[in-house]
């Protein structure tokens, strides 16, 4: 659970990392546990802030994707295997093909 936070110097980093990871996990029990842990340890306002930050990152990513901002070369290289396996590389080509019709 969020071991990367242990040496970060950020208060409650491990807890916040677990919350962030739980947001991305389809396990509803995990996010429920993470929400409860943040609220009990840091307070309800911190839970709202953490959820808002997670939501904003999701929105920012979607805005960047929809505007066509290119993927950085380093990220493209690191993700090529699973982008190819998932067929993500073909998404833009499909949209371009539909527009040409």
WOVEN-V869571 format. One record per pair of residues at least 24 apart in sequence whose C-alpha atoms are under 10 Angstrom apart, sorted by the first residue. I is the first residue (numbers start at 1). J is the second residue. D is the distance in whole Angstrom. If there is no record, write none. Layout:
BEGIN
I | J | D
I | J | D
END
This chain:
BEGIN
11 | 42 | 10
12 | 38 | 9
12 | 41 | 8
12 | 42 | 8
15 | 41 | 9
15 | 42 | 9
16 | 42 | 10
16 | 46 | 10
16 | 47 | 9
16 | 50 | 8
19 | 47 | 9
19 | 50 | 8
19 | 51 | 9
19 | 54 | 9
20 | 50 | 8
20 | 51 | 9
20 | 53 | 9
20 | 54 | 7
21 | 54 | 10
23 | 51 | 9
23 | 54 | 8
23 | 55 | 9
24 | 54 | 9
68 | 92 | 9
END
